Each structure stands twice: as structure tokens, then as C-alpha cells.
Amino acid sequence: MQAVLITGGSGLIGSVLSEKLLNRGYQVFHLSRSTSNSNSIKIYKWDYHSSFIDPEAIQKADFIIHLAGESLVQKRWTKKQKLSIIESRVKTTDLLFKEVKKQNKKLKAFIAASGVGYYGAINSDDIATEENQYHNDFLGNVCLQWEKSAEPFNELGIRTVALRTGMVLSSKGGALSKLLPTFKWGIGSAIGSGQQNVSWIHIDDLCEMYIKAIEDDKMQGPYNAVAPEQVSNFKFSKMLANSLKKSFWMPNIPGVILKLMLGEMSIMLLKGSRVSSEKIEETGFSFSFPTIKSALQNLIEK
């Protein structure tokens, strides 16, 4: 039985991924600052602030999936919060690497989250591929440092994969759960110009992509974890209203209001790059929900 160690395992993605892995016969462990164990998953303690990690977690792991990181949307982007967002990703990766190196642990793969923010919070008709350079803004720098912090695993001969993830659609949390109330009331609307792209992925497809990264030893380097269909914010919003059988008549929310409410963080809503899924599809990965219509219908039925 192969063992998968997951950081951020109790989060939106980690909890669904853990369940899928258990159902497929994998042994699953979590690393967490809290050690209250569930019935099926043993939790090991770690804390990057004090550079502590339970060595047994690394000893038992065949694969590490690194999802942990401060939420991008939990707090306003003050200078302090920006530093916390970066350190929670970079320092945790560094802590994992140091323990793996210390134990001379021969992991089968190190698979880490990243984001489509790598390509920047910009509106562009160009379709970004994994060959694109990072965009020099806050989100681009977060993703660049995040991915660079995992590069030392390559030097140990460990296969390393980064999944540059778009907006994750789930019925259990995330962006969709925040949007649903207003759209159910029939007062949902597009944001800003509505023309900015929304790079998205159904949570089931994302978790299947992580499992693909475990099982396909040819996967190496960055992959865009986004659905094939490109949609604007306006189209996404209209499709959400249609899926709920609600009218879509409200005027767009002015960008200036979001800027006043959220500050710099508003760029995550007001701007968005078009991102290609071609590379992951070339591995043979097949999306269960390739269109926004199929994804929303599935999630709203739940």
C-alpha cells in the first residue's frame, strides 16, 4: 500500500483528495498544526514558524502533496499579509525539503500546488501555456517563489510536479459557495467589465489531476490545472444564473466599488488571463467536466 502525505489536507481540496485516495487503496496521512486525528487519517504535527516537523511523517511517505498555504482572500493584502502569504508557501516547502534531505528519503514524487496567478492578474486575449514567463506582479511573484522553493527536490532526484490551479469550483466551499446566495435570490451579476477571463476547474477534475500526477511517472514540472473551456466573467455569471433557473438582469458590479472594498486584492476579480489546458490533456488526462455548463449542473445538483 503506497502512502501519500498531504499538507493542507483538511482544506477544500485536501479533504476531497484524501477521500478519493483512500477509496483507491492509498494510505493517507496529513501534516497539520493540530493533531486531532480523524477515524481514517493519522495526522502528524508540524509548524514552520518553529521549524518543527514530525520525522515519522516523512519516513512513512511515498509521495508528498503540498497544498498548505495562507489563503489569498482571507485578509486584505497589507504588507504583513503579503509576507505571510509568501512565507506560508515557501517556508513550508523548505521545511519539507530539509527533512527529506536529512533522512535521505527516496520519495517517488513531490507534487505541489501553484496558481494561474503565475501568469499575472492581467486581461489578455493571449492564451498562456506553461512555457510563458511569470508576470512580475504580486500574484506572479507568489507563484514563482512557490515553485522555485520546490526545485531543490529535483536536485535530490525526486520527480517534482506543480499544478497551476485556476478557480476551484466546489459545492462545499470556495468561490462558488460565496456566489450562490445572491444568484439564488436572482440578484447575481457580473463583475467590472465582465470581459475578464475566469480560469476554473471542477474540484473532482483537480483531485483526479493530483492522482494522475502520483500515478504517471512521466509527469514532471508545471501543468495548468484549468478546464479546457475559456469563459469570461460575464459568461460564467450568466451560466450560473441559468443553472439555477434564475434571471440575469442586474447591472455589473463596478470595479471601483470592489477596489474600495478589497484594495489590491480586487485584481483577482477584475482581471484574469486565458490559460491553456493542452499540456495536461497531452498526458492522456480526460476532464469529466470540460465545460462550465457541465460543471455547474453537476455542482448545483449536489
C-alpha positions in Angstrom: 0.0 0.0 0.0 1.5 3.3 -1.1 1.4 6.2 1.4 0.6 9.8 0.5 1.4 12.6 2.9 -0.7 15.7 2.4 -0.2 19.2 3.8 -3.4 21.3 3.9 -5.3 18.0 4.0 -8.3 19.4 5.9 -8.9 22.1 3.4 -11.3 22.2 0.5 -9.1 20.4 -2.0 -7.2 18.2 0.6 -10.4 16.7 2.1 -11.8 15.7 -1.2 -8.5 14.4 -2.5 -7.9 12.4 0.7 -11.2 10.7 0.4 -10.5 9.8 -3.3 -7.1 8.4 -2.4 -8.5 6.3 0.5 -11.2 4.9 -1.8 -8.4 3.8 -4.3 -6.5 1.9 -1.7 -3.8 4.5 -0.8 -2.7 5.1 2.8 -3.2 8.8 3.6 -1.5 10.9 6.3 -1.9 14.6 7.0 0.6 17.2 8.3 -1.1 19.8 10.4 -0.5 22.3 13.2 -3.4 20.4 15.0 -3.1 16.7 15.7 -6.7 15.7 16.3 -6.9 12.5 14.3 -9.9 11.5 12.2 -11.0 7.9 12.1 -9.3 7.1 8.9 -6.4 9.5 8.6 -3.4 9.9 11.0 -2.3 13.4 11.5 1.3 14.4 12.1 2.3 17.7 13.6 4.4 20.4 12.0 4.8 24.1 12.4 7.0 26.1 10.0 7.2 29.0 12.4 9.2 26.9 14.8 10.8 24.7 12.0 9.2 21.6 13.5 8.0 18.6 11.7 7.4 15.1 13.0 10.1 13.0 11.2 7.8 9.9 11.2 5.6 11.7 8.6 8.4 11.8 6.1 9.6 8.3 7.0 6.2 6.8 6.1 5.6 8.8 2.9 6.0 7.5 -0.7 4.5 10.7 -2.1 4.1 14.3 -0.7 1.3 16.5 -1.9 1.9 20.0 -0.7 -1.3 22.1 -0.6 -0.7 24.2 2.5 -0.6 28.0 2.3 -2.2 31.1 3.7 -5.5 31.9 1.9 -5.1 34.6 -0.8 -8.5 36.0 0.1 -8.8 35.7 3.8 -7.4 39.1 4.7 -6.7 42.4 3.0 -3.3 42.5 1.3 -1.3 44.5 3.7 2.5 44.3 3.6 2.3 41.9 6.6 -0.3 39.7 4.9 1.6 39.6 1.7 4.6 38.4 3.5 2.5 35.7 5.3 1.1 34.5 2.0 4.6 34.0 0.6 6.2 32.6 3.7 3.4 30.1 4.3 4.2 28.6 1.0 8.0 28.9 0.7 9.0 28.2 4.3 6.7 25.1 4.5 8.2 23.7 1.3 11.7 24.4 2.6 10.9 22.6 5.9 9.7 19.6 4.0 12.8 19.6 1.8 15.2 19.8 4.7 13.6 16.8 6.5 13.5 14.7 3.2 17.2 15.5 2.7 18.1 14.9 6.3 16.5 11.4 6.1 17.9 10.8 2.6 14.3 9.8 1.8 13.7 8.5 -1.7 10.3 9.9 -2.4 8.5 8.8 -5.6 7.3 12.3 -6.2 6.8 15.7 -4.7 3.6 17.3 -6.0 2.8 20.9 -5.1 0.0 23.4 -5.6 0.6 26.6 -7.5 -1.7 29.0 -9.3 -2.6 30.5 -12.6 -1.6 33.8 -10.9 1.8 32.8 -12.2 0.8 34.4 -15.5 -0.3 37.6 -13.7 -3.5 39.4 -12.9 -3.9 40.8 -16.5 -6.6 40.9 -19.1 -5.3 39.4 -22.4 -6.5 37.6 -25.4 -3.3 35.6 -25.5 -3.6 32.0 -24.1 -0.9 31.3 -21.5 0.9 28.0 -21.6 3.5 26.5 -19.2 6.2 28.0 -21.4 5.2 31.5 -20.6 7.4 33.6 -18.2 5.9 34.6 -14.9 4.3 38.1 -14.7 6.0 40.5 -12.4 3.2 41.4 -10.0 2.3 40.2 -6.6 0.5 37.0 -7.6 3.1 36.2 -10.2 5.8 36.5 -7.7 4.0 34.4 -5.1 3.7 31.6 -7.6 7.3 32.0 -8.9 8.7 31.8 -5.3 6.3 28.9 -4.5 7.5 26.8 -7.5 11.2 27.8 -7.0 11.1 26.6 -3.4 10.3 23.1 -4.7 13.2 23.0 -7.2 15.7 21.5 -4.6 13.6 18.3 -4.7 14.7 17.9 -8.3 18.3 18.0 -7.2 17.7 15.0 -4.9 16.4 13.1 -8.0 12.8 13.4 -6.9 10.2 13.8 -9.6 8.5 17.2 -8.9 5.2 18.5 -10.3 3.5 21.8 -9.8 -0.2 22.2 -10.6 -1.0 25.9 -11.6 -4.6 25.9 -10.4 -7.5 28.1 -11.5 -10.6 28.9 -9.5 -11.8 25.7 -7.9 -15.5 25.0 -8.2 -17.0 23.0 -5.4 -20.4 22.7 -3.7 -18.7 22.6 -0.3 -16.8 25.8 -0.3 -14.6 28.3 -2.2 -15.8 30.9 -4.7 -18.9 29.2 -5.8 -20.4 28.9 -2.3 -19.9 32.6 -1.8 -21.6 33.4 -5.1 -24.6 31.1 -4.8 -26.7 33.1 -2.3 -27.0 36.2 -4.4 -27.6 34.2 -7.6 -30.2 32.1 -5.9 -32.0 35.3 -4.9 -31.9 36.4 -8.6 -29.6 39.3 -8.0 -26.3 37.9 -9.1 -24.3 39.9 -11.6 -21.0 40.1 -13.5 -18.0 42.0 -12.1 -16.3 45.0 -13.5 -16.3 44.9 -17.3 -17.3 41.2 -17.2 -14.8 40.6 -20.1 -12.0 39.3 -17.8 -11.3 35.6 -18.2 -12.2 33.1 -15.5 -9.8 30.2 -15.4 -11.7 27.5 -13.5 -11.7 23.7 -12.7 -14.2 21.4 -11.1 -12.8 20.0 -7.8 -13.3 16.4 -8.9 -11.1 17.0 -12.0 -8.5 18.8 -9.9 -8.3 15.9 -7.5 -8.1 13.4 -10.4 -5.2 15.5 -11.7 -3.3 15.1 -8.5 -3.9 11.4 -8.6 -2.7 11.4 -12.2 0.5 13.2 -11.0 1.0 10.4 -8.5 0.5 7.5 -10.9 2.0 8.9 -14.1 5.8 8.9 -13.5 6.3 10.8 -16.8 4.7 13.9 -15.4 7.3 16.4 -14.4 7.3 20.2 -13.9 4.4 22.6 -14.2 0.9 21.9 -15.5 -2.0 24.2 -15.8 -4.9 22.8 -13.7 -7.7 24.5 -15.6 -10.7 23.3 -17.6 -10.4 23.4 -21.4 -13.3 25.9 -21.9 -12.4 29.6 -21.7 -15.1 31.8 -20.2 -15.4 35.4 -19.4 -16.7 36.6 -16.0 -20.0 37.6 -17.8 -20.5 34.2 -19.4 -19.6 32.4 -16.1 -22.1 34.6 -14.2 -24.9 34.1 -16.8 -24.3 30.4 -16.9 -24.5 30.2 -13.1 -27.9 32.1 -13.2 -29.2 29.8 -15.9 -28.1 26.7 -14.0 -30.2 28.0 -11.0 -33.1 28.9 -13.4 -32.8 32.5 -12.2 -33.0 35.7 -14.2 -29.8 37.6 -15.0 -30.6 41.2 -15.2 -28.6 43.1 -12.6 -26.0 45.6 -13.8 -22.3 44.7 -13.4 -20.7 45.5 -10.1 -18.5 48.5 -10.8 -14.8 47.8 -10.4 -14.3 50.9 -8.4 -16.5 49.6 -5.6 -14.5 46.4 -5.4 -11.3 48.4 -5.3 -12.6 50.4 -2.4 -13.8 47.3 -0.5 -10.9 44.9 -1.2 -7.9 47.1 -2.2 -5.2 45.5 -4.3 -6.9 42.1 -3.8 -9.7 43.2 -6.2 -7.4 42.4 -9.1 -8.2 38.7 -8.6 -11.8 39.5 -9.5 -11.3 42.3 -12.1 -8.5 40.7 -14.2 -7.9 37.2 -15.5 -5.6 35.6 -18.0 -6.7 33.0 -20.6 -4.9 29.7 -19.7 -4.3 26.6 -21.8 -5.1 23.0 -20.6 -3.3 21.4 -23.6 -0.3 20.1 -21.7 -2.2 18.1 -19.1 -4.5 16.8 -21.8 -1.5 15.6 -23.8 -0.7 13.2 -20.8 -3.9 11.4 -21.5 -5.8 13.2 -18.8 -9.5 13.4 -19.5 -11.8 16.0 -17.9 -15.1 14.8 -16.5 -16.3 18.4 -16.6 -14.7 20.2 -19.6 -17.4 22.9 -19.9 -18.7 25.4 -17.4 -22.3 24.2 -18.1 -21.4 20.6 -17.2 -19.5 21.6 -14.1 -22.2 24.0 -12.7 -25.0 21.5 -13.4 -23.2 18.8 -11.5 -22.4 21.0 -8.5 -25.8 22.6 -8.2 -27.5 19.2 -8.3 -25.5 18.4 -5.2 
